[in-house]
């Protein structure tokens, strides 16, 4: 499970991250390492909270590997 910052086009007004010149979207991705496929994904604003998204992804009987973000 990881959240990756994706620089956004200037016309993507919803992707405001830091200010008018720094726009980005964040991809939150869950990947099944056994099957080698993504299992869930969502895109948020660049300053989207990874911990809040993780809570919506959590499933029973699953082990998650996370970075320190």
mmCIF file as Biopython writes it, N, C-alpha, C and O atoms, coordinates in Angstrom:
data_model
#
loop_
_atom_site.group_PDB
_atom_site.id
_atom_site.type_symbol
_atom_site.label_atom_id
_atom_site.label_alt_id
_atom_site.label_comp_id
_atom_site.label_asym_id
_atom_site.label_entity_id
_atom_site.label_seq_id
_atom_site.pdbx_PDB_ins_code
_atom_site.Cartn_x
_atom_site.Cartn_y
_atom_site.Cartn_z
_atom_site.occupancy
_atom_site.B_iso_or_equiv
_atom_site.auth_seq_id
_atom_site.auth_asym_id
_atom_site.pdbx_PDB_model_num
ATOM 1   N N  . UNK A ? 1  ? 0.858   -1.165  0.000   1.0 0.0 1  A 1 
ATOM 2   C CA . UNK A ? 1  ? 0.000   0.000   0.000   1.0 0.0 1  A 1 
ATOM 3   C C  . UNK A ? 1  ? 0.893   1.212   0.000   1.0 0.0 1  A 1 
ATOM 4   O O  . UNK A ? 1  ? 1.780   1.332   0.845   1.0 0.0 1  A 1 
ATOM 5   N N  . UNK A ? 2  ? 0.667   2.137   -0.958  1.0 0.0 2  A 1 
ATOM 6   C CA . UNK A ? 2  ? 1.502   3.323   -1.029  1.0 0.0 2  A 1 
ATOM 7   C C  . UNK A ? 2  ? 0.719   4.464   -1.637  1.0 0.0 2  A 1 
ATOM 8   O O  . UNK A ? 2  ? -0.216  4.250   -2.409  1.0 0.0 2  A 1 
ATOM 9   N N  . UNK A ? 3  ? 1.100   5.659   -1.290  1.0 0.0 3  A 1 
ATOM 10  C CA . UNK A ? 3  ? 0.549   6.861   -1.900  1.0 0.0 3  A 1 
ATOM 11  C C  . UNK A ? 3  ? 1.661   7.545   -2.664  1.0 0.0 3  A 1 
ATOM 12  O O  . UNK A ? 3  ? 2.695   7.875   -2.083  1.0 0.0 3  A 1 
ATOM 13  N N  . UNK A ? 4  ? 1.474   7.763   -3.941  1.0 0.0 4  A 1 
ATOM 14  C CA . UNK A ? 4  ? 2.498   8.351   -4.788  1.0 0.0 4  A 1 
ATOM 15  C C  . UNK A ? 4  ? 2.019   9.673   -5.342  1.0 0.0 4  A 1 
ATOM 16  O O  . UNK A ? 4  ? 0.916   9.759   -5.882  1.0 0.0 4  A 1 
ATOM 17  N N  . UNK A ? 5  ? 2.840   10.708  -5.212  1.0 0.0 5  A 1 
ATOM 18  C CA . UNK A ? 5  ? 2.494   12.037  -5.694  1.0 0.0 5  A 1 
ATOM 19  C C  . UNK A ? 5  ? 2.703   12.113  -7.192  1.0 0.0 5  A 1 
ATOM 20  O O  . UNK A ? 5  ? 3.770   11.750  -7.688  1.0 0.0 5  A 1 
ATOM 21  N N  . UNK A ? 6  ? 1.697   12.580  -7.923  1.0 0.0 6  A 1 
ATOM 22  C CA . UNK A ? 6  ? 1.760   12.709  -9.370  1.0 0.0 6  A 1 
ATOM 23  C C  . UNK A ? 6  ? 1.609   14.177  -9.747  1.0 0.0 6  A 1 
ATOM 24  O O  . UNK A ? 6  ? 0.553   14.756  -9.490  1.0 0.0 6  A 1 
ATOM 25  N N  . UNK A ? 7  ? 2.628   14.810  -10.351 1.0 0.0 7  A 1 
ATOM 26  C CA . UNK A ? 7  ? 2.477   16.199  -10.774 1.0 0.0 7  A 1 
ATOM 27  C C  . UNK A ? 7  ? 1.266   16.327  -11.699 1.0 0.0 7  A 1 
ATOM 28  O O  . UNK A ? 7  ? 1.009   15.458  -12.532 1.0 0.0 7  A 1 
ATOM 29  N N  . UNK A ? 8  ? 0.533   17.420  -11.538 1.0 0.0 8  A 1 
ATOM 30  C CA . UNK A ? 8  ? -0.714  17.593  -12.289 1.0 0.0 8  A 1 
ATOM 31  C C  . UNK A ? 8  ? -0.597  18.718  -13.304 1.0 0.0 8  A 1 
ATOM 32  O O  . UNK A ? 8  ? 0.252   19.601  -13.184 1.0 0.0 8  A 1 
ATOM 33  N N  . UNK A ? 9  ? -1.449  18.670  -14.287 1.0 0.0 9  A 1 
ATOM 34  C CA . UNK A ? 9  ? -1.523  19.739  -15.265 1.0 0.0 9  A 1 
ATOM 35  C C  . UNK A ? 9  ? -2.084  21.006  -14.635 1.0 0.0 9  A 1 
ATOM 36  O O  . UNK A ? 9  ? -2.926  20.922  -13.740 1.0 0.0 9  A 1 
ATOM 37  N N  . UNK A ? 10 ? -1.635  22.189  -15.083 1.0 0.0 10 A 1 
ATOM 38  C CA . UNK A ? 10 ? -2.127  23.439  -14.513 1.0 0.0 10 A 1 
ATOM 39  C C  . UNK A ? 10 ? -3.648  23.596  -14.583 1.0 0.0 10 A 1 
ATOM 40  O O  . UNK A ? 10 ? -4.231  24.312  -13.768 1.0 0.0 10 A 1 
ATOM 41  N N  . UNK A ? 11 ? -4.289  22.943  -15.533 1.0 0.0 11 A 1 
ATOM 42  C CA . UNK A ? 11 ? -5.738  23.084  -15.684 1.0 0.0 11 A 1 
ATOM 43  C C  . UNK A ? 11 ? -6.527  22.213  -14.707 1.0 0.0 11 A 1 
ATOM 44  O O  . UNK A ? 11 ? -7.750  22.324  -14.629 1.0 0.0 11 A 1 
ATOM 45  N N  . UNK A ? 12 ? -5.847  21.364  -13.976 1.0 0.0 12 A 1 
ATOM 46  C CA . UNK A ? 12 ? -6.532  20.495  -13.011 1.0 0.0 12 A 1 
ATOM 47  C C  . UNK A ? 12 ? -6.722  21.262  -11.710 1.0 0.0 12 A 1 
ATOM 48  O O  . UNK A ? 12 ? -5.975  21.056  -10.754 1.0 0.0 12 A 1 
ATOM 49  N N  . UNK A ? 13 ? -7.706  22.139  -11.668 1.0 0.0 13 A 1 
ATOM 50  C CA . UNK A ? 13 ? -7.924  23.002  -10.517 1.0 0.0 13 A 1 
ATOM 51  C C  . UNK A ? 13 ? -8.141  22.224  -9.232  1.0 0.0 13 A 1 
ATOM 52  O O  . UNK A ? 13 ? -7.714  22.667  -8.166  1.0 0.0 13 A 1 
ATOM 53  N N  . UNK A ? 14 ? -8.790  21.082  -9.310  1.0 0.0 14 A 1 
ATOM 54  C CA . UNK A ? 14 ? -9.070  20.295  -8.116  1.0 0.0 14 A 1 
ATOM 55  C C  . UNK A ? 14 ? -7.790  19.753  -7.484  1.0 0.0 14 A 1 
ATOM 56  O O  . UNK A ? 14 ? -7.799  19.362  -6.317  1.0 0.0 14 A 1 
ATOM 57  N N  . UNK A ? 15 ? -6.694  19.723  -8.236  1.0 0.0 15 A 1 
ATOM 58  C CA . UNK A ? 15 ? -5.453  19.104  -7.761  1.0 0.0 15 A 1 
ATOM 59  C C  . UNK A ? 15 ? -4.549  20.090  -7.028  1.0 0.0 15 A 1 
ATOM 60  O O  . UNK A ? 15 ? -3.343  19.862  -6.931  1.0 0.0 15 A 1 
ATOM 61  N N  . UNK A ? 16 ? -5.108  21.173  -6.514  1.0 0.0 16 A 1 
ATOM 62  C CA . UNK A ? 16 ? -4.302  22.132  -5.765  1.0 0.0 16 A 1 
ATOM 63  C C  . UNK A ? 16 ? -3.582  21.410  -4.624  1.0 0.0 16 A 1 
ATOM 64  O O  . UNK A ? 16 ? -4.211  20.719  -3.823  1.0 0.0 16 A 1 
ATOM 65  N N  . UNK A ? 17 ? -2.280  21.573  -4.560  1.0 0.0 17 A 1 
ATOM 66  C CA . UNK A ? 17 ? -1.492  20.858  -3.558  1.0 0.0 17 A 1 
ATOM 67  C C  . UNK A ? 17 ? -0.903  21.834  -2.560  1.0 0.0 17 A 1 
ATOM 68  O O  . UNK A ? 17 ? -1.316  21.858  -1.401  1.0 0.0 17 A 1 
ATOM 69  N N  . UNK A ? 18 ? 0.058   22.640  -2.992  1.0 0.0 18 A 1 
ATOM 70  C CA . UNK A ? 18 ? 0.671   23.602  -2.089  1.0 0.0 18 A 1 
ATOM 71  C C  . UNK A ? 18 ? 0.173   25.022  -2.369  1.0 0.0 18 A 1 
ATOM 72  O O  . UNK A ? 18 ? -0.178  25.763  -1.451  1.0 0.0 18 A 1 
ATOM 73  N N  . UNK A ? 19 ? 0.149   25.384  -3.648  1.0 0.0 19 A 1 
ATOM 74  C CA . UNK A ? 19 ? -0.294  26.715  -4.052  1.0 0.0 19 A 1 
ATOM 75  C C  . UNK A ? 19 ? -0.675  26.674  -5.526  1.0 0.0 19 A 1 
ATOM 76  O O  . UNK A ? 19 ? -0.728  25.594  -6.115  1.0 0.0 19 A 1 
ATOM 77  N N  . UNK A ? 20 ? -0.937  27.816  -6.126  1.0 0.0 20 A 1 
ATOM 78  C CA . UNK A ? 20 ? -1.396  27.871  -7.524  1.0 0.0 20 A 1 
ATOM 79  C C  . UNK A ? 20 ? -0.400  27.267  -8.512  1.0 0.0 20 A 1 
ATOM 80  O O  . UNK A ? 20 ? -0.796  26.812  -9.586  1.0 0.0 20 A 1 
ATOM 81  N N  . UNK A ? 21 ? 0.888   27.259  -8.162  1.0 0.0 21 A 1 
ATOM 82  C CA . UNK A ? 21 ? 1.907   26.760  -9.087  1.0 0.0 21 A 1 
ATOM 83  C C  . UNK A ? 21 ? 2.321   25.315  -8.805  1.0 0.0 21 A 1 
ATOM 84  O O  . UNK A ? 21 ? 3.046   24.716  -9.600  1.0 0.0 21 A 1 
ATOM 85  N N  . UNK A ? 22 ? 1.884   24.769  -7.720  1.0 0.0 22 A 1 
ATOM 86  C CA . UNK A ? 22 ? 2.240   23.401  -7.356  1.0 0.0 22 A 1 
ATOM 87  C C  . UNK A ? 22 ? 0.965   22.565  -7.235  1.0 0.0 22 A 1 
ATOM 88  O O  . UNK A ? 22 ? 0.346   22.500  -6.173  1.0 0.0 22 A 1 
ATOM 89  N N  . UNK A ? 23 ? 0.596   21.941  -8.322  1.0 0.0 23 A 1 
ATOM 90  C CA . UNK A ? 23 ? -0.595  21.104  -8.359  1.0 0.0 23 A 1 
ATOM 91  C C  . UNK A ? 23 ? -0.157  19.650  -8.507  1.0 0.0 23 A 1 
ATOM 92  O O  . UNK A ? 23 ? 0.809   19.347  -9.208  1.0 0.0 23 A 1 
ATOM 93  N N  . UNK A ? 24 ? -0.868  18.772  -7.848  1.0 0.0 24 A 1 
ATOM 94  C CA . UNK A ? 24 ? -0.534  17.347  -7.942  1.0 0.0 24 A 1 
ATOM 95  C C  . UNK A ? 24 ? -1.732  16.530  -7.499  1.0 0.0 24 A 1 
ATOM 96  O O  . UNK A ? 24 ? -2.599  17.005  -6.766  1.0 0.0 24 A 1 
ATOM 97  N N  . UNK A ? 25 ? -1.759  15.307  -7.955  1.0 0.0 25 A 1 
ATOM 98  C CA . UNK A ? 25 ? -2.738  14.328  -7.485  1.0 0.0 25 A 1 
ATOM 99  C C  . UNK A ? 25 ? -1.936  13.232  -6.798  1.0 0.0 25 A 1 
ATOM 100 O O  . UNK A ? 25 ? -0.745  13.070  -7.065  1.0 0.0 25 A 1 
ATOM 101 N N  . UNK A ? 26 ? -2.579  12.488  -5.924  1.0 0.0 26 A 1 
ATOM 102 C CA . UNK A ? 26 ? -1.897  11.390  -5.245  1.0 0.0 26 A 1 
ATOM 103 C C  . UNK A ? 26 ? -2.629  10.089  -5.549  1.0 0.0 26 A 1 
ATOM 104 O O  . UNK A ? 26 ? -3.837  9.970   -5.344  1.0 0.0 26 A 1 
ATOM 105 N N  . UNK A ? 27 ? -1.873  9.127   -6.040  1.0 0.0 27 A 1 
ATOM 106 C CA . UNK A ? 27 ? -2.405  7.793   -6.303  1.0 0.0 27 A 1 
ATOM 107 C C  . UNK A ? 27 ? -2.150  6.927   -5.083  1.0 0.0 27 A 1 
ATOM 108 O O  . UNK A ? 27 ? -1.003  6.757   -4.669  1.0 0.0 27 A 1 
ATOM 109 N N  . UNK A ? 28 ? -3.207  6.378   -4.505  1.0 0.0 28 A 1 
ATOM 110 C CA . UNK A ? 28 ? -3.110  5.450   -3.375  1.0 0.0 28 A 1 
ATOM 111 C C  . UNK A ? 28 ? -3.365  4.061   -3.955  1.0 0.0 28 A 1 
ATOM 112 O O  . UNK A ? 28 ? -4.453  3.785   -4.461  1.0 0.0 28 A 1 
ATOM 113 N N  . UNK A ? 29 ? -2.372  3.200   -3.881  1.0 0.0 29 A 1 
ATOM 114 C CA . UNK A ? 29 ? -2.442  1.916   -4.577  1.0 0.0 29 A 1 
ATOM 115 C C  . UNK A ? 29 ? -2.203  0.754   -3.620  1.0 0.0 29 A 1 
ATOM 116 O O  . UNK A ? 29 ? -1.271  0.770   -2.817  1.0 0.0 29 A 1 
ATOM 117 N N  . UNK A ? 30 ? -3.064  -0.253  -3.724  1.0 0.0 30 A 1 
ATOM 118 C CA . UNK A ? 30 ? -2.888  -1.511  -3.008  1.0 0.0 30 A 1 
ATOM 119 C C  . UNK A ? 30 ? -2.506  -2.550  -4.057  1.0 0.0 30 A 1 
ATOM 120 O O  . UNK A ? 30 ? -3.170  -2.677  -5.086  1.0 0.0 30 A 1 
ATOM 121 N N  . UNK A ? 31 ? -1.429  -3.293  -3.788  1.0 0.0 31 A 1 
ATOM 122 C CA . UNK A ? 31 ? -0.880  -4.238  -4.757  1.0 0.0 31 A 1 
ATOM 123 C C  . UNK A ? 31 ? -0.746  -5.608  -4.100  1.0 0.0 31 A 1 
ATOM 124 O O  . UNK A ? 31 ? -0.169  -5.727  -3.020  1.0 0.0 31 A 1 
ATOM 125 N N  . UNK A ? 32 ? -1.270  -6.625  -4.742  1.0 0.0 32 A 1 
ATOM 126 C CA . UNK A ? 32 ? -1.171  -7.997  -4.238  1.0 0.0 32 A 1 
ATOM 127 C C  . UNK A ? 32 ? 0.128   -8.600  -4.761  1.0 0.0 32 A 1 
ATOM 128 O O  . UNK A ? 32 ? 0.248   -8.887  -5.951  1.0 0.0 32 A 1 
ATOM 129 N N  . UNK A ? 33 ? 1.107   -8.793  -3.862  1.0 0.0 33 A 1 
ATOM 130 C CA . UNK A ? 33 ? 2.409   -9.286  -4.316  1.0 0.0 33 A 1 
ATOM 131 C C  . UNK A ? 33 ? 2.380   -10.757 -4.733  1.0 0.0 33 A 1 
ATOM 132 O O  . UNK A ? 33 ? 3.234   -11.198 -5.502  1.0 0.0 33 A 1 
ATOM 133 N N  . UNK A ? 34 ? 1.415   -11.509 -4.236  1.0 0.0 34 A 1 
ATOM 134 C CA . UNK A ? 34 ? 1.316   -12.919 -4.641  1.0 0.0 34 A 1 
ATOM 135 C C  . UNK A ? 34 ? 0.815   -13.044 -6.071  1.0 0.0 34 A 1 
ATOM 136 O O  . UNK A ? 34 ? 1.324   -13.853 -6.846  1.0 0.0 34 A 1 
ATOM 137 N N  . UNK A ? 35 ? -0.177  -12.246 -6.416  1.0 0.0 35 A 1 
ATOM 138 C CA . UNK A ? 35 ? -0.758  -12.304 -7.763  1.0 0.0 35 A 1 
ATOM 139 C C  . UNK A ? 35 ? -0.089  -11.336 -8.730  1.0 0.0 35 A 1 
ATOM 140 O O  . UNK A ? 35 ? -0.304  -11.420 -9.939  1.0 0.0 35 A 1 
ATOM 141 N N  . UNK A ? 36 ? 0.734   -10.401 -8.198  1.0 0.0 36 A 1 
ATOM 142 C CA . UNK A ? 36 ? 1.437   -9.405  -9.000  1.0 0.0 36 A 1 
ATOM 143 C C  . UNK A ? 36 ? 0.481   -8.485  -9.766  1.0 0.0 36 A 1 
ATOM 144 O O  . UNK A ? 36 ? 0.695   -8.169  -10.936 1.0 0.0 36 A 1 
ATOM 145 N N  . UNK A ? 37 ? -0.589  -8.064  -9.062  1.0 0.0 37 A 1 
ATOM 146 C CA . UNK A ? 37 ? -1.570  -7.167  -9.678  1.0 0.0 37 A 1 
ATOM 147 C C  . UNK A ? 37 ? -2.043  -6.125  -8.655  1.0 0.0 37 A 1 
ATOM 148 O O  . UNK A ? 37 ? -2.083  -6.407  -7.458  1.0 0.0 37 A 1 
ATOM 149 N N  . UNK A ? 38 ? -2.397  -4.933  -9.122  1.0 0.0 38 A 1 
ATOM 150 C CA . UNK A ? 38 ? -3.028  -3.971  -8.216  1.0 0.0 38 A 1 
ATOM 151 C C  . UNK A ? 38 ? -4.424  -4.470  -7.860  1.0 0.0 38 A 1 
ATOM 152 O O  . UNK A ? 38 ? -5.124  -5.026  -8.706  1.0 0.0 38 A 1 
ATOM 153 N N  . UNK A ? 39 ? -4.824  -4.272  -6.611  1.0 0.0 39 A 1 
ATOM 154 C CA . UNK A ? 39 ? -6.145  -4.734  -6.187  1.0 0.0 39 A 1 
ATOM 155 C C  . UNK A ? 39 ? -7.102  -3.588  -5.882  1.0 0.0 39 A 1 
ATOM 156 O O  . UNK A ? 39 ? -8.317  -3.752  -5.992  1.0 0.0 39 A 1 
ATOM 157 N N  . UNK A ? 40 ? -6.571  -2.440  -5.502  1.0 0.0 40 A 1 
ATOM 158 C CA . UNK A ? 40 ? -7.400  -1.261  -5.253  1.0 0.0 40 A 1 
ATOM 159 C C  . UNK A ? 40 ? -6.581  -0.018  -5.544  1.0 0.0 40 A 1 
ATOM 160 O O  . UNK A ? 40 ? -5.360  -0.012  -5.385  1.0 0.0 40 A 1 
ATOM 161 N N  . UNK A ? 41 ? -7.256  1.023   -5.968  1.0 0.0 41 A 1 
ATOM 162 C CA . UNK A ? 41 ? -6.581  2.296   -6.201  1.0 0.0 41 A 1 
ATOM 163 C C  . UNK A ? 41 ? -7.595  3.419   -6.073  1.0 0.0 41 A 1 
ATOM 164 O O  . UNK A ? 41 ? -8.779  3.248   -6.367  1.0 0.0 41 A 1 
ATOM 165 N N  . UNK A ? 42 ? -7.112  4.562   -5.633  1.0 0.0 42 A 1 
ATOM 166 C CA . UNK A ? 42 ? -7.929  5.763   -5.604  1.0 0.0 42 A 1 
ATOM 167 C C  . UNK A ? 42 ? -7.010  6.959   -5.802  1.0 0.0 42 A 1 
ATOM 168 O O  . UNK A ? 42 ? -5.826  6.899   -5.472  1.0 0.0 42 A 1 
ATOM 169 N N  . UNK A ? 43 ? -7.549  8.031   -6.334  1.0 0.0 43 A 1 
ATOM 170 C CA . UNK A ? 43 ? -6.783  9.255   -6.554  1.0 0.0 43 A 1 
ATOM 171 C C  . UNK A ? 43 ? -7.387  10.364  -5.709  1.0 0.0 43 A 1 
ATOM 172 O O  . UNK A ? 43 ? -8.604  10.551  -5.688  1.0 0.0 43 A 1 
ATOM 173 N N  . UNK A ? 44 ? -6.509  11.110  -4.999  1.0 0.0 44 A 1 
ATOM 174 C CA . UNK A ? 44 ? -6.951  12.220  -4.163  1.0 0.0 44 A 1 
ATOM 175 C C  . UNK A ? 44 ? -6.141  13.466  -4.521  1.0 0.0 44 A 1 
ATOM 176 O O  . UNK A ? 44 ? -5.261  13.416  -5.381  1.0 0.0 44 A 1 
ATOM 177 N N  . UNK A ? 45 ? -6.440  14.571  -3.863  1.0 0.0 45 A 1 
ATOM 178 C CA . UNK A ? 45 ? -5.619  15.766  -3.981  1.0 0.0 45 A 1 
ATOM 179 C C  . UNK A ? 45 ? -4.189  15.408  -3.572  1.0 0.0 45 A 1 
ATOM 180 O O  . UNK A ? 45 ? -3.970  14.414  -2.879  1.0 0.0 45 A 1 
ATOM 181 N N  . UNK A ? 46 ? -3.226  16.211  -3.997  1.0 0.0 46 A 1 
ATOM 182 C CA . UNK A ? 46 ? -1.826  15.957  -3.671  1.0 0.0 46 A 1 
ATOM 183 C C  . UNK A ? 46 ? -1.545  15.892  -2.188  1.0 0.0 46 A 1 
ATOM 184 O O  . UNK A ? 46 ? -0.622  15.198  -1.760  1.0 0.0 46 A 1 
ATOM 185 N N  . UNK A ? 47 ? -2.330  16.607  -1.395  1.0 0.0 47 A 1 
ATOM 186 C CA . UNK A ? 47 ? -2.118  16.567  0.053   1.0 0.0 47 A 1 
ATOM 187 C C  . UNK A ? 47 ? -3.064  15.582  0.743   1.0 0.0 47 A 1 
ATOM 188 O O  . UNK A ? 47 ? -3.293  15.676  1.949   1.0 0.0 47 A 1 
ATOM 189 N N  . UNK A ? 48 ? -3.611  14.644  -0.023  1.0 0.0 48 A 1 
ATOM 190 C CA . UNK A ? 48 ? -4.494  13.617  0.542   1.0 0.0 48 A 1 
ATOM 191 C C  . UNK A ? 48 ? -3.773  12.807  1.618   1.0 0.0 48 A 1 
ATOM 192 O O  . UNK A ? 48 ? -2.595  12.483  1.468   1.0 0.0 48 A 1 
ATOM 193 N N  . UNK A ? 49 ? -4.467  12.484  2.686   1.0 0.0 49 A 1 
ATOM 194 C CA . UNK A ? 49 ? -3.884  11.787  3.821   1.0 0.0 49 A 1 
ATOM 195 C C  . UNK A ? 49 ? -3.823  10.279  3.569   1.0 0.0 49 A 1 
ATOM 196 O O  . UNK A ? 49 ? -4.855  9.619   3.444   1.0 0.0 49 A 1 
ATOM 197 N N  . UNK A ? 50 ? -2.602  9.745   3.496   1.0 0.0 50 A 1 
ATOM 198 C CA . UNK A ? 50 ? -2.423  8.320   3.212   1.0 0.0 50 A 1 
ATOM 199 C C  . UNK A ? 50 ? -3.027  7.436   4.301   1.0 0.0 50 A 1 
ATOM 200 O O  . UNK A ? 50 ? -3.558  6.365   4.006   1.0 0.0 50 A 1 
ATOM 201 N N  . UNK A ? 51 ? -2.950  7.875   5.551   1.0 0.0 51 A 1 
ATOM 202 C CA . UNK A ? 51 ? -3.470  7.060   6.650   1.0 0.0 51 A 1 
ATOM 203 C C  . UNK A ? 51 ? -4.986  6.927   6.579   1.0 0.0 51 A 1 
ATOM 204 O O  . UNK A ? 51 ? -5.527  5.861   6.872   1.0 0.0 51 A 1 
ATOM 205 N N  . UNK A ? 52 ? -5.675  7.997   6.192   1.0 0.0 52 A 1 
ATOM 206 C CA . UNK A ? 52 ? -7.132  7.938   6.068   1.0 0.0 52 A 1 
ATOM 207 C C  . UNK A ? 52 ? -7.547  7.004   4.937   1.0 0.0 52 A 1 
ATOM 208 O O  . UNK A ? 52 ? -8.504  6.242   5.076   1.0 0.0 52 A 1 
ATOM 209 N N  . UNK A ? 53 ? -6.836  7.062   3.831   1.0 0.0 53 A 1 
ATOM 210 C CA . UNK A ? 53 ? -7.152  6.174   2.700   1.0 0.0 53 A 1 
ATOM 211 C C  . UNK A ? 53 ? -6.859  4.729   3.083   1.0 0.0 53 A 1 
ATOM 212 O O  . UNK A ? 53 ? -7.640  3.831   2.769   1.0 0.0 53 A 1 
ATOM 213 N N  . UNK A ? 54 ? -5.733  4.501   3.764   1.0 0.0 54 A 1 
ATOM 214 C CA . UNK A ? 54 ? -5.389  3.139   4.194   1.0 0.0 54 A 1 
ATOM 215 C C  . UNK A ? 54 ? -6.512  2.536   5.019   1.0 0.0 54 A 1 
ATOM 216 O O  . UNK A ? 54 ? -6.855  1.368   4.836   1.0 0.0 54 A 1 
ATOM 217 N N  . UNK A ? 55 ? -7.083  3.310   5.918   1.0 0.0 55 A 1 
ATOM 218 C CA . UNK A ? 55 ? -8.162  2.794   6.771   1.0 0.0 55 A 1 
ATOM 219 C C  . UNK A ? 55 ? -9.348  2.306   5.942   1.0 0.0 55 A 1 
ATOM 220 O O  . UNK A ? 55 ? -10.041 1.375   6.352   1.0 0.0 55 A 1 
ATOM 221 N N  . UNK A ? 56 ? -9.589  2.915   4.789   1.0 0.0 56 A 1 
ATOM 222 C CA . UNK A ? 56 ? -10.708 2.471   3.946   1.0 0.0 56 A 1 
ATOM 223 C C  . UNK A ? 56 ? -10.347 1.216   3.154   1.0 0.0 56 A 1 
ATOM 224 O O  . UNK A ? 56 ? -11.236 0.503   2.689   1.0 0.0 56 A 1 
ATOM 225 N N  . UNK A ? 57 ? -9.049  0.939   2.995   1.0 0.0 57 A 1 
ATOM 226 C CA . UNK A ? 57 ? -8.594  -0.224  2.234   1.0 0.0 57 A 1 
ATOM 227 C C  . UNK A ? 57 ? -8.438  -1.476  3.087   1.0 0.0 57 A 1 
ATOM 228 O O  . UNK A ? 57 ? -8.492  -2.584  2.552   1.0 0.0 57 A 1 
ATOM 229 N N  . UNK A ? 58 ? -8.248  -1.338  4.387   1.0 0.0 58 A 1 
ATOM 230 C CA . UNK A ? 58 ? -7.910  -2.485  5.238   1.0 0.0 58 A 1 
ATOM 231 C C  . UNK A ? 58 ? -8.929  -3.616  5.145   1.0 0.0 58 A 1 
ATOM 232 O O  . UNK A ? 58 ? -10.140 -3.395  5.176   1.0 0.0 58 A 1 
ATOM 233 N N  . UNK A ? 59 ? -8.404  -4.829  5.031   1.0 0.0 59 A 1 
ATOM 234 C CA . UNK A ? 59 ? -9.244  -6.024  4.922   1.0 0.0 59 A 1 
ATOM 235 C C  . UNK A ? 59 ? -8.767  -7.064  5.935   1.0 0.0 59 A 1 
ATOM 236 O O  . UNK A ? 59 ? -7.580  -7.107  6.257   1.0 0.0 59 A 1 
ATOM 237 N N  . UNK A ? 60 ? -9.667  -7.896  6.438   1.0 0.0 60 A 1 
ATOM 238 C CA . UNK A ? 60 ? -9.262  -8.939  7.390   1.0 0.0 60 A 1 
ATOM 239 C C  . UNK A ? 60 ? -8.352  -9.972  6.720   1.0 0.0 60 A 1 
ATOM 240 O O  . UNK A ? 60 ? -8.372  -10.146 5.501   1.0 0.0 60 A 1 
ATOM 241 N N  . UNK A ? 61 ? -7.567  -10.640 7.535   1.0 0.0 61 A 1 
ATOM 242 C CA . UNK A ? 61 ? -6.672  -11.706 7.069   1.0 0.0 61 A 1 
ATOM 243 C C  . UNK A ? 61 ? -5.704  -11.233 5.979   1.0 0.0 61 A 1 
ATOM 244 O O  . UNK A ? 61 ? -5.383  -11.978 5.053   1.0 0.0 61 A 1 
ATOM 245 N N  . UNK A ? 62 ? -5.253  -10.001 6.103   1.0 0.0 62 A 1 
ATOM 246 C CA . UNK A ? 62 ? -4.340  -9.415  5.121   1.0 0.0 62 A 1 
ATOM 247 C C  . UNK A ? 62 ? -3.171  -8.770  5.856   1.0 0.0 62 A 1 
ATOM 248 O O  . UNK A ? 62 ? -3.361  -8.121  6.884   1.0 0.0 62 A 1 
ATOM 249 N N  . UNK A ? 63 ? -1.977  -8.948  5.336   1.0 0.0 63 A 1 
ATOM 250 C CA . UNK A ? 63 ? -0.782  -8.289  5.875   1.0 0.0 63 A 1 
ATOM 251 C C  . UNK A ? 63 ? -0.437  -7.147  4.934   1.0 0.0 63 A 1 
ATOM 252 O O  . UNK A ? 63 ? -0.389  -7.327  3.717   1.0 0.0 63 A 1 
ATOM 253 N N  . UNK A ? 64 ? -0.197  -5.967  5.504   1.0 0.0 64 A 1 
ATOM 254 C CA . UNK A ? 64 ? 0.126   -4.789  4.698   1.0 0.0 64 A 1 
ATOM 255 C C  . UNK A ? 64 ? 1.571   -4.381  4.905   1.0 0.0 64 A 1 
ATOM 256 O O  . UNK A ? 64 ? 2.073   -4.395  6.029   1.0 0.0 64 A 1 
ATOM 257 N N  . UNK A ? 65 ? 2.227   -4.025  3.838   1.0 0.0 65 A 1 
ATOM 258 C CA . UNK A ? 65 ? 3.588   -3.491  3.868   1.0 0.0 65 A 1 
ATOM 259 C C  . UNK A ? 65 ? 3.483   -2.026  3.468   1.0 0.0 65 A 1 
ATOM 260 O O  . UNK A ? 65 ? 2.991   -1.701  2.386   1.0 0.0 65 A 1 
ATOM 261 N N  . UNK A ? 66 ? 3.950   -1.140  4.353   1.0 0.0 66 A 1 
ATOM 262 C CA . UNK A ? 66 ? 3.800   0.301   4.144   1.0 0.0 66 A 1 
ATOM 263 C C  . UNK A ? 66 ? 5.158   0.984   4.239   1.0 0.0 66 A 1 
ATOM 264 O O  . UNK A ? 66 ? 6.090   0.463   4.851   1.0 0.0 66 A 1 
ATOM 265 N N  . UNK A ? 67 ? 5.251   2.169   3.619   1.0 0.0 67 A 1 
ATOM 266 C CA . UNK A ? 67 ? 6.427   2.992   3.870   1.0 0.0 67 A 1 
ATOM 267 C C  . UNK A ? 67 ? 6.147   3.851   5.100   1.0 0.0 67 A 1 
ATOM 268 O O  . UNK A ? 67 ? 5.071   3.738   5.687   1.0 0.0 67 A 1 
ATOM 269 N N  . UNK A ? 68 ? 7.067   4.689   5.497   1.0 0.0 68 A 1 
ATOM 270 C CA . UNK A ? 68 ? 6.869   5.447   6.738   1.0 0.0 68 A 1 
ATOM 271 C C  . UNK A ? 68 ? 5.930   6.632   6.558   1.0 0.0 68 A 1 
ATOM 272 O O  . UNK A ? 68 ? 5.691   7.359   7.523   1.0 0.0 68 A 1 
ATOM 273 N N  . UNK A ? 69 ? 5.385   6.860   5.359   1.0 0.0 69 A 1 
ATOM 274 C CA . UNK A ? 69 ? 4.448   7.961   5.122   1.0 0.0 69 A 1 
ATOM 275 C C  . UNK A ? 69 ? 3.119   7.650   5.731   1.0 0.0 69 A 1 
ATOM 276 O O  . UNK A ? 69 ? 2.193   8.456   5.638   1.0 0.0 69 A 1 
#
